Amino acid sequence: SFQVLASIVIGGFTGLHLGATLSFSGIFLPQLPESFTTSEKSWIASISNIGQLLGALISGFVSNSIGRNNCLLLFNISLLAGWLTLVFYQENVYLAILGRVLQGFGVMPSIGKF
């Protein structure tokens, strides 16, 4: 039925979100400007793990209070904001770091619900 197919497709997207968020630094780092130091590039590559930690800690409470579907929708706003921040970061290291934290924060609840 349509519901089963939709569940399979949406379930597949959660793995896609996680894979894209975790592997994006491999694509993003070589394209960063030369003005970024090695330390700044390292922060950009690894800071999404901090966002994942925060997202995992908070998502359980949010899920219990507003429901699982609303929790996923709410955290997807953060994920989208993270991607948009990286698209429009304008070679600002702090915006790039913020985008990676938002990505980590937004992606974690979607994979922790199985």
Secondary structure as GFF3:
##gff-version 3
##sequence-region A 1 114
A	DSSP	alpha_helix	2	28	.	.	.	ID=ss1
A	DSSP	three_ten_helix	29	31	.	.	.	ID=ss2
A	DSSP	alpha_helix	38	46	.	.	.	ID=ss3
A	DSSP	alpha_helix	48	66	.	.	.	ID=ss4
A	DSSP	alpha_helix	68	87	.	.	.	ID=ss5
A	DSSP	alpha_helix	93	111	.	.	.	ID=ss6
###
